[in-house]
């Protein structure tokens, strides 16, 4: 029962911060699941990071649908970008899921640490690339989609941390960039979840109630609470100093990266 409550708390924190400052829930879910899985005591250390990443991707399945529908109703989704990026995103996500299965927990955790530091720095500096005036060609979209899908799959995110800056570079205004990014998270989540289920299916060390590298109890707990707390965070975003909060959260990401790096080295 305690573990279930921790899953619900994990989802509540991720959903609230996602709605409040527009960050991907996986930035919180993956480190928290690392801690929760260690507390459980029945998961081998070499599987903890793989289960955390796969479970984070599966939890996005539930939030991506409602988020995309909300943005689409308000005209915030540019479907031409979704259709242009989605095929390469799926390919990149599946390739990365296979790559993750060949990586050690330390290697996967190290990649996540580097990603955290990059995202924290981008948030702290509030850096976005200088926008262009025209939509990139098919080749550029395919390369971007493959990269976004691949990196997102390795770190258990819906891709917003990469797709929003890319869309801003394409000249998309922020509101539509966020809405389009929400729609892009769906192909990342579904292909990433399927990929981590398949590559982990035959692992003999998996705990009970797992589908490959996806923990079903954790997925359901996170999804249930994040769906309720994301709107609360979004509502408070209109009354709280979000730019200041983003900087505080960037510092939190640096601390989280440091803690994970300490575990790798010790």
C-alpha positions as a printed NumPy array, in Angstrom:
array([[  0.   ,   0.   ,   0.   ],
       [  2.875,   2.4  ,   0.829],
       [  4.431,   1.836,  -2.586],
       [  1.109,   2.573,  -4.326],
       [  0.86 ,   5.843,  -2.394],
       [  4.38 ,   6.716,  -3.541],
       [  3.362,   6.068,  -7.163],
       [  0.36 ,   8.371,  -6.716],
       [  2.568,  11.026,  -5.119],
       [  5.048,  10.721,  -7.979],
       [  2.264,  11.29 , -10.511],
       [  0.828,  14.204,  -8.525],
       [  4.19 ,  15.996,  -8.412],
       [  4.892,  15.349, -12.085],
       [  1.417,  16.422, -13.193],
       [  1.424,  19.552, -11.051],
       [  4.838,  20.736, -12.261],
       [  3.97 ,  19.877, -15.845],
       [  0.886,  22.079, -15.677],
       [  2.593,  24.819, -13.669],
       [  5.825,  25.427, -15.556],
       [  5.336,  23.414, -18.735],
       [  8.063,  20.817, -18.174],
       [  7.873,  17.201, -19.23 ],
       [  6.648,  15.005, -16.4  ],
       [  9.363,  12.466, -17.14 ],
       [ 12.001,  14.88 , -15.798],
       [ 10.44 ,  14.215, -12.39 ],
       [  9.012,  10.727, -12.893],
       [ 12.259,   8.992, -13.888],
       [ 14.352,  10.193, -10.884],
       [ 11.457,   9.572,  -8.458],
       [ 10.856,   6.069,  -9.83 ],
       [ 14.566,   5.369,  -9.409],
       [ 14.182,   6.128,  -5.698],
       [ 10.868,   4.278,  -5.303],
       [ 12.113,   1.162,  -7.094],
       [ 15.192,   1.122,  -4.852],
       [ 12.919,   1.342,  -1.793],
       [ 10.83 ,  -1.598,  -2.995],
       [ 13.794,  -3.907,  -2.608],
       [ 12.499,  -6.537,  -5.047],
       [ 13.914,  -5.022,  -8.234],
       [ 17.476,  -5.862,  -9.272],
       [ 19.662,  -2.726,  -9.473],
       [ 20.519,  -3.446, -13.119],
       [ 16.837,  -3.134, -14.103],
       [ 15.833,  -0.048, -12.104],
       [ 16.702,   2.595, -14.711],
       [ 15.23 ,   0.585, -17.596],
       [ 11.963,   0.119, -15.686],
       [ 11.898,   3.8  , -14.723],
       [ 12.301,   4.96 , -18.329],
       [  9.828,   2.445, -19.794],
       [  7.25 ,   3.167, -17.097],
       [  7.622,   6.923, -17.55 ],
       [  6.894,   6.549, -21.272],
       [  3.838,   4.379, -20.591],
       [  2.397,   6.912, -18.13 ],
       [  2.538,   9.572, -20.857],
       [  0.03 ,   7.547, -22.888],
       [ -2.764,   8.681, -20.583],
       [ -1.833,  12.345, -20.26 ],
       [ -0.956,  12.867, -23.931],
       [ -4.5  ,  12.189, -25.121],
       [ -6.247,  14.677, -22.844],
       [ -3.54 ,  17.296, -23.317],
       [ -3.655,  17.012, -27.119],
       [ -7.44 ,  17.236, -27.205],
       [ -7.389,  20.376, -25.064],
       [ -4.824,  22.094, -27.271],
       [ -6.537,  20.945, -30.484],
       [ -9.878,  22.422, -29.419],
       [ -8.196,  25.816, -29.098],
       [ -6.423,  25.524, -32.441],
       [ -3.06 ,  25.028, -30.765],
       [ -1.929,  21.959, -32.77 ],
       [ -0.236,  22.323, -36.166],
       [ -0.987,  18.923, -37.648],
       [  1.354,  19.424, -40.626],
       [  4.276,  19.321, -38.196],
       [  2.853,  16.327, -36.327],
       [  2.421,  14.371, -39.585],
       [  5.83 ,  15.457, -40.853],
       [  7.663,  14.444, -37.675],
       [  5.703,  11.372, -36.526],
       [  7.112,   8.638, -38.868],
       [ 10.743,   9.49 , -38.036],
       [  9.841,   9.906, -34.361],
       [  8.44 ,   6.367, -34.231],
       [ 11.538,   4.964, -35.955],
       [ 13.891,   6.862, -33.649],
       [ 11.951,   5.82 , -30.556],
       [ 11.992,   2.119, -31.464],
       [ 15.704,   2.19 , -32.331],
       [ 16.468,   3.89 , -29.011],
       [ 14.409,   1.33 , -27.077],
       [ 16.579,  -1.416, -28.557],
       [ 19.718,   0.613, -27.791],
       [ 18.549,   1.086, -24.18 ],
       [ 18.177,  -2.678, -23.783],
       [ 21.847,  -3.066, -24.698],
       [ 22.993,  -0.357, -22.274],
       [ 23.892,  -0.89 , -18.64 ],
       [ 21.949,   0.88 , -15.898],
       [ 24.981,   3.119, -15.305],
       [ 25.16 ,   4.012, -18.996],
       [ 21.448,   4.79 , -19.243],
       [ 21.554,   6.776, -16.007],
       [ 24.628,   8.668, -17.218],
       [ 22.842,   9.656, -20.423],
       [ 19.885,  10.883, -18.357],
       [ 22.21 ,  12.946, -16.139],
       [ 23.74 ,  14.684, -19.17 ],
       [ 20.245,  15.367, -20.533],
       [ 19.122,  16.82 , -17.187],
       [ 22.09 ,  19.192, -17.114],
       [ 21.369,  20.368, -20.674],
       [ 17.669,  20.977, -19.957],
       [ 18.409,  22.72 , -16.651],
       [ 20.855,  25.038, -18.41 ],
       [ 18.334,  25.809, -21.163],
       [ 15.666,  26.606, -18.555],
       [ 18.03 ,  28.734, -16.474],
       [ 19.105,  30.798, -19.489],
       [ 15.623,  30.711, -21.071],
       [ 17.365,  30.003, -24.359],
       [ 15.473,  29.363, -27.597],
       [ 17.058,  29.308, -31.067],
       [ 16.514,  32.25 , -33.38 ],
       [ 13.369,  31.429, -35.415],
       [ 13.399,  30.959, -39.171],
       [ 10.606,  32.127, -41.464],
       [  9.726,  28.963, -43.394],
       [  8.907,  25.361, -42.519],
       [ 11.939,  23.038, -42.917],
       [ 11.982,  20.475, -45.708],
       [ 11.128,  16.782, -45.375],
       [ 14.742,  15.797, -44.764],
       [ 15.186,  18.253, -41.906],
       [ 11.863,  17.188, -40.363],
       [ 12.862,  13.522, -40.599],
       [ 16.252,  14.166, -38.988],
       [ 14.648,  16.22 , -36.215],
       [ 11.919,  13.625, -35.637],
       [ 14.432,  10.762, -35.412],
       [ 16.547,  12.725, -32.909],
       [ 13.573,  13.827, -30.801],
       [ 12.133,  10.308, -30.722],
       [ 15.468,   8.66 , -30.002],
       [ 16.549,  10.927, -27.161],
       [ 13.041,  11.001, -25.655],
       [ 12.939,   7.212, -25.614],
       [ 16.302,   6.994, -23.835],
       [ 15.243,   9.421, -21.097],
       [ 11.54 ,   8.524, -20.757],
       [ 10.084,  11.879, -21.844],
       [  7.277,  12.965, -24.132],
       [  9.682,  15.067, -26.163],
       [  8.524,  18.551, -25.167],
       [ 11.969,  19.545, -23.911],
       [ 13.276,  19.103, -27.455],
       [ 10.254,  19.563, -29.708],
       [  9.25 ,  22.978, -28.314],
       [ 12.692,  24.56 , -29.02 ],
       [ 12.702,  22.901, -32.465],
       [  9.238,  24.213, -33.298],
       [ 10.229,  27.662, -32.049],
       [ 13.222,  27.486, -34.403],
       [ 10.758,  26.64 , -37.196],
       [  8.995,  29.938, -36.514],
       [  6.018,  28.501, -34.61 ],
       [  4.733,  30.807, -31.874],
       [  4.941,  29.493, -28.312],
       [  1.268,  28.584, -27.775],
       [  1.14 ,  26.444, -30.913],
       [  4.602,  25.031, -30.234],
       [  3.413,  23.735, -26.855],
       [  0.172,  22.342, -28.327],
       [  1.956,  20.67 , -31.234],
       [  4.535,  19.247, -28.836],
       [  1.704,  17.702, -26.8  ],
       [  0.431,  15.953, -29.943],
       [  3.947,  14.778, -30.795],
       [  4.243,  13.142, -27.374],
       [  1.594,  10.566, -28.351],
       [  3.656,   8.731, -31.043],
       [  6.675,   8.933, -28.73 ],
       [  4.728,   7.413, -25.834],
       [  3.047,   4.605, -27.753],
       [  6.105,   3.499, -29.753],
       [  8.394,   3.926, -26.741],
       [  6.086,   1.897, -24.512],
       [  5.789,  -0.898, -27.074],
       [  9.55 ,  -0.828, -27.634],
       [ 10.385,  -1.162, -23.93 ],
       [  7.779,  -3.924, -23.524],
       [  9.273,  -5.924, -26.399],
       [ 12.968,  -5.518, -25.547],
       [ 12.356,  -6.389, -21.887],
       [  9.792,  -9.142, -22.386],
       [ 12.113, -12.117, -21.872],
       [ 14.131, -10.663, -18.985],
       [ 13.969, -13.286, -16.203],
       [ 14.652, -10.721, -13.443],
       [ 11.521,  -8.638, -13.975],
       [  9.306,  -8.067, -10.91 ],
       [  5.668,  -9.172, -10.802],
       [  3.078,  -7.146, -12.734],
       [  5.547,  -5.973, -15.337],
       [  5.166,  -6.015, -19.115],
       [  8.763,  -5.974, -20.251],
       [ 10.372,  -2.838, -18.853],
       [  7.003,  -1.315, -17.908],
       [  5.643,  -1.569, -14.352],
       [  1.859,  -1.698, -14.553],
       [  1.157,  -0.599, -10.926],
       [  3.513,   2.367, -11.289],
       [  2.028,   3.332, -14.651],
       [ -1.531,   3.328, -13.338],
       [ -0.641,   5.146, -10.109],
       [  1.26 ,   7.901, -11.911],
       [ -1.36 ,   8.292, -14.644],
       [ -4.296,   8.471, -12.203],
       [ -2.859,  11.262, -10.073],
       [ -1.087,  13.253, -12.813],
       [ -4.331,  13.645, -14.769],
       [ -5.938,  15.392, -11.762],
       [ -2.975,  17.532, -10.7  ],
       [ -1.906,  18.847, -14.13 ],
       [ -4.998,  21.117, -14.443],
       [ -4.348,  22.424, -10.919],
       [ -0.807,  23.382, -11.87 ],
       [ -2.042,  25.02 , -15.077],
       [ -4.572,  27.058, -13.102],
       [ -1.947,  28.28 , -10.624],
       [  0.37 ,  29.178, -13.51 ],
       [ -1.739,  32.31 , -14.052],
       [ -1.174,  33.553, -10.493],
       [  2.389,  32.484,  -9.63 ],
       [  5.705,  33.884, -10.994],
       [  6.359,  31.027, -13.447],
       [  9.693,  32.389, -14.829],
       [ 11.08 ,  32.471, -11.272],
       [  9.735,  28.975, -10.584],
       [ 11.371,  27.67 , -13.758],
       [ 14.74 ,  28.913, -12.504],
       [ 14.215,  27.238,  -9.135],
       [ 13.253,  24.03 , -10.936],
       [ 16.403,  24.279, -13.067],
       [ 18.441,  24.312,  -9.852],
       [ 16.445,  21.284,  -8.662],
       [ 17.384,  19.467, -11.879],
       [ 21.068,  20.212, -11.268],
       [ 20.753,  18.743,  -7.761],
       [ 18.912,  15.696,  -9.116],
       [ 21.597,  15.186, -11.752],
       [ 24.254,  15.415,  -9.049],
       [ 22.485,  12.817,  -6.882],
       [ 22.159,  10.403,  -9.798],
       [ 25.795,  10.932, -10.784],
       [ 26.821,  10.2  ,  -7.188],
       [ 24.949,   6.877,  -7.362],
       [ 26.701,   6.018, -10.623],
       [ 30.151,   6.697,  -9.188],
       [ 29.434,   4.924,  -5.885]])
